[in-house]
Amino acid sequence: MFDFCVADHTLPFGPAGYSCKNPLMVNVNDFSSSGTLNAPNTDNIYKAGLSTAFVNTIPGLNGLGISLARVDVQPGGVVPLHTHPDATEVITMLQGNLTVGFISSNNTVYVKSIGTGDVFVIPRGLLHFQVNSGINLSVELSAFSSSNPNTQIVDEALFKSNLATKIITATTFINPIEVLRLKLLFKGSG
């Protein structure tokens, strides 16, 4: 039977995902999860939180090329510039308003304000963001074309890592004092 490949979480995760669980050991709970998409904690620097329904919480998603996330953004909060190298993202607004956008590989910026019931598509691998400029909590449901989408946040890649300040300054033209301030804020080194 090759209808699915339920993730075997007892084996390592690799570039192709998880190995398949023995089909005789698969049960209905491998295809469901309770409480996975509850309201996430937004008490952080971004004033945003994420709860996910990825292959690590729903083993039946393994190899299916789809997953979900709930994203809550407080007023004044942001989902900072980031990318999903392996996934397209479709945002559906459940509550509130957000300014969303992405930057294409030819540096064209696509930005739109969206509200409850609106949908916005972010093509795979492109830098994108969300900003809540309103006065109410915004809640979105994001669908991904991967069962375990990778995420790289630009701020954290630069300032939470051990990339040398000298290299960041040389490659971004950001003042070294500002780089050091941001490294301190994000607890980076170098």
Contacts in CASP RR format, 6 or more apart in sequence:
PFRMAT RR
TARGET T0000
AUTHOR 0000-0000-0000
METHOD contacts of the structure
MODEL  1
MFDFCVADHTLPFGPAGYSCKNPLMVNVNDFSSSGTLNAPNTDNIYKAGL
STAFVNTIPGLNGLGISLARVDVQPGGVVPLHTHPDATEVITMLQGNLTV
GFISSNNTVYVKSIGTGDVFVIPRGLLHFQVNSGINLSVELSAFSSSNPN
TQIVDEALFKSNLATKIITATTFINPIEVLRLKLLFKGSG
1 23 0 8 1.000
4 26 0 8 1.000
4 60 0 8 1.000
4 62 0 8 1.000
4 64 0 8 1.000
5 18 0 8 1.000
5 20 0 8 1.000
5 21 0 8 1.000
5 60 0 8 1.000
5 62 0 8 1.000
5 63 0 8 1.000
6 20 0 8 1.000
6 21 0 8 1.000
6 23 0 8 1.000
6 26 0 8 1.000
6 30 0 8 1.000
6 31 0 8 1.000
6 59 0 8 1.000
6 60 0 8 1.000
6 62 0 8 1.000
7 17 0 8 1.000
7 18 0 8 1.000
7 19 0 8 1.000
7 20 0 8 1.000
7 21 0 8 1.000
7 30 0 8 1.000
7 55 0 8 1.000
7 56 0 8 1.000
7 59 0 8 1.000
7 60 0 8 1.000
7 61 0 8 1.000
7 62 0 8 1.000
8 18 0 8 1.000
8 19 0 8 1.000
8 20 0 8 1.000
8 21 0 8 1.000
8 22 0 8 1.000
8 59 0 8 1.000
9 18 0 8 1.000
9 56 0 8 1.000
9 59 0 8 1.000
11 18 0 8 1.000
11 19 0 8 1.000
13 148 0 8 1.000
17 55 0 8 1.000
17 62 0 8 1.000
17 63 0 8 1.000
17 147 0 8 1.000
17 148 0 8 1.000
18 55 0 8 1.000
18 59 0 8 1.000
18 62 0 8 1.000
20 62 0 8 1.000
21 30 0 8 1.000
21 59 0 8 1.000
30 58 0 8 1.000
30 59 0 8 1.000
30 60 0 8 1.000
31 58 0 8 1.000
31 60 0 8 1.000
32 58 0 8 1.000
33 53 0 8 1.000
33 57 0 8 1.000
33 58 0 8 1.000
36 51 0 8 1.000
36 52 0 8 1.000
36 53 0 8 1.000
36 57 0 8 1.000
36 58 0 8 1.000
37 51 0 8 1.000
37 52 0 8 1.000
37 53 0 8 1.000
37 68 0 8 1.000
37 69 0 8 1.000
37 70 0 8 1.000
37 141 0 8 1.000
38 51 0 8 1.000
38 70 0 8 1.000
39 51 0 8 1.000
39 70 0 8 1.000
39 72 0 8 1.000
39 139 0 8 1.000
40 49 0 8 1.000
40 50 0 8 1.000
40 51 0 8 1.000
40 70 0 8 1.000
40 71 0 8 1.000
40 72 0 8 1.000
41 49 0 8 1.000
42 48 0 8 1.000
42 49 0 8 1.000
42 72 0 8 1.000
42 73 0 8 1.000
42 74 0 8 1.000
45 185 0 8 1.000
46 77 0 8 1.000
46 78 0 8 1.000
46 79 0 8 1.000
46 80 0 8 1.000
47 73 0 8 1.000
47 74 0 8 1.000
47 75 0 8 1.000
47 76 0 8 1.000
47 77 0 8 1.000
47 78 0 8 1.000
47 132 0 8 1.000
48 71 0 8 1.000
48 72 0 8 1.000
48 73 0 8 1.000
48 74 0 8 1.000
48 77 0 8 1.000
48 78 0 8 1.000
48 79 0 8 1.000
48 130 0 8 1.000
48 132 0 8 1.000
49 71 0 8 1.000
49 72 0 8 1.000
49 73 0 8 1.000
50 69 0 8 1.000
50 70 0 8 1.000
50 71 0 8 1.000
51 69 0 8 1.000
51 70 0 8 1.000
52 67 0 8 1.000
52 68 0 8 1.000
52 69 0 8 1.000
52 70 0 8 1.000
53 61 0 8 1.000
53 67 0 8 1.000
53 68 0 8 1.000
53 69 0 8 1.000
54 61 0 8 1.000
54 67 0 8 1.000
54 69 0 8 1.000
54 147 0 8 1.000
54 148 0 8 1.000
54 149 0 8 1.000
55 61 0 8 1.000
55 62 0 8 1.000
55 63 0 8 1.000
55 67 0 8 1.000
55 147 0 8 1.000
55 148 0 8 1.000
56 148 0 8 1.000
58 67 0 8 1.000
61 67 0 8 1.000
61 147 0 8 1.000
61 148 0 8 1.000
62 147 0 8 1.000
63 147 0 8 1.000
64 147 0 8 1.000
65 144 0 8 1.000
65 145 0 8 1.000
65 146 0 8 1.000
65 147 0 8 1.000
66 143 0 8 1.000
66 144 0 8 1.000
66 145 0 8 1.000
66 146 0 8 1.000
66 147 0 8 1.000
67 143 0 8 1.000
67 144 0 8 1.000
67 146 0 8 1.000
67 147 0 8 1.000
67 148 0 8 1.000
67 149 0 8 1.000
68 141 0 8 1.000
68 142 0 8 1.000
68 143 0 8 1.000
68 144 0 8 1.000
69 141 0 8 1.000
69 142 0 8 1.000
69 144 0 8 1.000
70 139 0 8 1.000
70 140 0 8 1.000
70 141 0 8 1.000
70 142 0 8 1.000
71 79 0 8 1.000
71 130 0 8 1.000
71 139 0 8 1.000
71 140 0 8 1.000
71 141 0 8 1.000
71 142 0 8 1.000
72 137 0 8 1.000
72 138 0 8 1.000
72 139 0 8 1.000
73 79 0 8 1.000
73 98 0 8 1.000
73 130 0 8 1.000
73 131 0 8 1.000
73 132 0 8 1.000
73 137 0 8 1.000
73 138 0 8 1.000
73 140 0 8 1.000
74 132 0 8 1.000
74 137 0 8 1.000
75 132 0 8 1.000
75 133 0 8 1.000
75 134 0 8 1.000
75 135 0 8 1.000
75 136 0 8 1.000
75 137 0 8 1.000
76 131 0 8 1.000
76 132 0 8 1.000
76 133 0 8 1.000
76 134 0 8 1.000
77 131 0 8 1.000
77 132 0 8 1.000
78 129 0 8 1.000
78 130 0 8 1.000
78 131 0 8 1.000
78 132 0 8 1.000
79 129 0 8 1.000
79 130 0 8 1.000
79 131 0 8 1.000
80 129 0 8 1.000
80 153 0 8 1.000
80 154 0 8 1.000
80 155 0 8 1.000
81 127 0 8 1.000
81 128 0 8 1.000
81 129 0 8 1.000
81 153 0 8 1.000
81 154 0 8 1.000
81 155 0 8 1.000
82 127 0 8 1.000
82 128 0 8 1.000
82 129 0 8 1.000
82 151 0 8 1.000
82 152 0 8 1.000
82 153 0 8 1.000
82 154 0 8 1.000
83 125 0 8 1.000
83 126 0 8 1.000
83 127 0 8 1.000
83 128 0 8 1.000
83 151 0 8 1.000
83 152 0 8 1.000
83 154 0 8 1.000
84 122 0 8 1.000
84 124 0 8 1.000
84 125 0 8 1.000
84 144 0 8 1.000
84 146 0 8 1.000
84 149 0 8 1.000
84 150 0 8 1.000
84 151 0 8 1.000
85 124 0 8 1.000
85 125 0 8 1.000
85 150 0 8 1.000
85 152 0 8 1.000
86 124 0 8 1.000
86 125 0 8 1.000
86 146 0 8 1.000
86 149 0 8 1.000
86 150 0 8 1.000
87 124 0 8 1.000
87 125 0 8 1.000
87 144 0 8 1.000
87 145 0 8 1.000
87 146 0 8 1.000
87 149 0 8 1.000
87 150 0 8 1.000
88 121 0 8 1.000
88 122 0 8 1.000
88 123 0 8 1.000
88 124 0 8 1.000
88 144 0 8 1.000
88 145 0 8 1.000
89 121 0 8 1.000
89 122 0 8 1.000
89 128 0 8 1.000
89 142 0 8 1.000
89 143 0 8 1.000
89 144 0 8 1.000
89 145 0 8 1.000
89 149 0 8 1.000
90 119 0 8 1.000
90 120 0 8 1.000
90 121 0 8 1.000
90 122 0 8 1.000
90 142 0 8 1.000
90 143 0 8 1.000
90 144 0 8 1.000
91 98 0 8 1.000
91 100 0 8 1.000
91 114 0 8 1.000
91 119 0 8 1.000
91 120 0 8 1.000
91 121 0 8 1.000
91 122 0 8 1.000
91 130 0 8 1.000
91 140 0 8 1.000
91 141 0 8 1.000
91 142 0 8 1.000
92 117 0 8 1.000
92 118 0 8 1.000
92 119 0 8 1.000
92 140 0 8 1.000
92 141 0 8 1.000
92 142 0 8 1.000
92 143 0 8 1.000
93 114 0 8 1.000
93 115 0 8 1.000
93 116 0 8 1.000
93 117 0 8 1.000
93 118 0 8 1.000
93 119 0 8 1.000
93 138 0 8 1.000
93 139 0 8 1.000
93 140 0 8 1.000
94 116 0 8 1.000
94 117 0 8 1.000
94 139 0 8 1.000
94 140 0 8 1.000
94 141 0 8 1.000
95 116 0 8 1.000
95 136 0 8 1.000
95 137 0 8 1.000
95 138 0 8 1.000
95 139 0 8 1.000
96 115 0 8 1.000
96 116 0 8 1.000
96 134 0 8 1.000
96 136 0 8 1.000
96 137 0 8 1.000
96 138 0 8 1.000
96 139 0 8 1.000
97 113 0 8 1.000
97 114 0 8 1.000
97 115 0 8 1.000
97 116 0 8 1.000
97 132 0 8 1.000
97 133 0 8 1.000
97 134 0 8 1.000
97 136 0 8 1.000
97 138 0 8 1.000
98 113 0 8 1.000
98 114 0 8 1.000
98 115 0 8 1.000
98 130 0 8 1.000
98 131 0 8 1.000
98 132 0 8 1.000
98 138 0 8 1.000
98 140 0 8 1.000
99 111 0 8 1.000
99 112 0 8 1.000
99 113 0 8 1.000
99 114 0 8 1.000
99 130 0 8 1.000
99 131 0 8 1.000
99 132 0 8 1.000
99 133 0 8 1.000
100 111 0 8 1.000
100 112 0 8 1.000
100 113 0 8 1.000
100 114 0 8 1.000
100 120 0 8 1.000
100 122 0 8 1.000
100 128 0 8 1.000
100 129 0 8 1.000
100 130 0 8 1.000
100 131 0 8 1.000
101 109 0 8 1.000
101 110 0 8 1.000
101 111 0 8 1.000
101 112 0 8 1.000
101 120 0 8 1.000
101 122 0 8 1.000
101 128 0 8 1.000
101 129 0 8 1.000
101 130 0 8 1.000
102 109 0 8 1.000
102 110 0 8 1.000
102 122 0 8 1.000
102 123 0 8 1.000
102 126 0 8 1.000
102 127 0 8 1.000
102 128 0 8 1.000
102 129 0 8 1.000
103 109 0 8 1.000
103 110 0 8 1.000
103 126 0 8 1.000
103 127 0 8 1.000
103 128 0 8 1.000
104 110 0 8 1.000
104 123 0 8 1.000
104 126 0 8 1.000
105 126 0 8 1.000
112 120 0 8 1.000
114 120 0 8 1.000
115 138 0 8 1.000
122 128 0 8 1.000
124 145 0 8 1.000
127 154 0 8 1.000
130 138 0 8 1.000
130 140 0 8 1.000
132 138 0 8 1.000
155 182 0 8 1.000
155 186 0 8 1.000
156 186 0 8 1.000
157 163 0 8 1.000
158 168 0 8 1.000
158 172 0 8 1.000
158 179 0 8 1.000
158 182 0 8 1.000
159 168 0 8 1.000
159 179 0 8 1.000
159 182 0 8 1.000
159 183 0 8 1.000
159 185 0 8 1.000
159 186 0 8 1.000
159 188 0 8 1.000
160 186 0 8 1.000
160 187 0 8 1.000
160 188 0 8 1.000
161 188 0 8 1.000
161 189 0 8 1.000
162 188 0 8 1.000
162 189 0 8 1.000
162 190 0 8 1.000
163 190 0 8 1.000
164 190 0 8 1.000
165 176 0 8 1.000
165 179 0 8 1.000
165 180 0 8 1.000
165 183 0 8 1.000
165 190 0 8 1.000
166 176 0 8 1.000
168 174 0 8 1.000
168 179 0 8 1.000
169 175 0 8 1.000
169 176 0 8 1.000
169 179 0 8 1.000
172 179 0 8 1.000
183 189 0 8 1.000
183 190 0 8 1.000
END
